[in-house]
Amino acid sequence: MRNEDEILAAATRHLNKEPTASMAEIAKAIGISRATLHRHYASREALVHRLGQRACAGWERSQDEAGIVAATASGDPAALDRALRTLLRAFVVDADEYGFALTDHFLNHLPELVEWGERLEAREVAFYTACQRAGVLRADLPPRWVSNVVYGLSIAVRESLRHGDVARRDIDELLISTFLSGAGARPETGGSP
Amino acid sequence: MRNEDEILAAATRHLNKEPTASMAEIAKAIGISRATLHRHYASREALVHRLGQRACAGWERSQDEAGIVAATASGDPAALDRALRTLLRAFVVDADEYGFALTDHFLNHLPELVEWGERLEAREVAFYTACQRAGVLRADLPPRWVSNVVYGLSIAVRESLRHGDVARRDIDELLISTFLSGAGARPETGGSP
């Protein structure tokens, strides 16, 4: 017997690998009967909706644990820099755990989740704006672009882990270093992370 | 009357906005009857498959037009740098034009398109490796990570254009500058693009 959270975690893990898996395939991968899965969730849409809520909750928890609201309010460069690095590390965990939800077209059009996502994005945009004012991030980039870049890099993390392109132990530093310094080898950045 | 390419272009434009649109909704958005759309494509899967082929062809054309194979073979820093900037600009056009295909879970699991994508990715990874050897890109990043970063940033471009977060005229420079220099405001990068 598994509790709901174990079922959801296992379903997410399978969908991360096989995002188009059917209910029967998900049930098989989890190791429960199709009837049991259907007893919990009337349809694939209902299951995926629930997983989307779980992914949004994970995103919100990552923001909370990184303390981005307090850091934004403080305006303190050291606090903002610390919160930013903590947030990016948390996003590596989220991308690994909830990866498929990042780009599921069905999920990303459910009004409830769109609204939730917009609320979380607004907090993050305010945070990046504070980072720019405090000199932690470049001031010449639109804050919404910065937010979209972090989203895109989370997908890069997901793909890198999914295909085994990068070792798990290296990815936090790769993400932080690429986000802050880019991939160019100009003399100023000189290949150092 | 529309020819096939016009139908496909219009279908892609609609799916970029509404990635979960049904055949009926796609037909309506294109301005043709559902029967006509079904005469061309027996199912939504068949249509989306065709759009995926079109997106792969667009990706391949962007690589070709940027001349990444010749630049890779030359090993010349100036040629590599030029090809890299041309490629990134072409990816902005592709993200705007074929955006939904970048993250469509169904498409990204069709064996034919997976194989095509892997072939194109291999060319690109060889190109980024040559850029690293020539001192155009940082040598300390795994080339496959670099490739995934470019993919993630293409999605950031798509989202920025879709939500109107960034002006179309600014996005080429934002992409190139963020990819090469990152978003951090360290003294070395000093907020200059």
Interface residues (C-beta under 8 A of the other chain):
Chain A: E18 P19 T20 F100 T103 D104 H105 F106 N108 H109 Q132 G135 V136 L137 R138 A139 D140 L141 P142 R144 W145 V146 N148 V149 Y151 G152 L153 S154 I155 A156 V157 E159 S160 H163 D165 V166 D170 L174 S177 T178 F179 L180 S181 G182 A183 G184 A185 R186 E188 T189 G191 S192 P193
Chain B: E18 P19 T20 F100 T103 D104 H105 F106 N108 H109 Q132 G135 V136 L137 R138 A139 D140 L141 P142 R144 W145 V146 N148 V149 Y151 G152 L153 S154 I155 A156 V157 E159 S160 H163 D165 V166 D170 L174 T178 F179 L180 S181 G182 A183 G184 A185 R186 E188 T189 G191 S192 P193
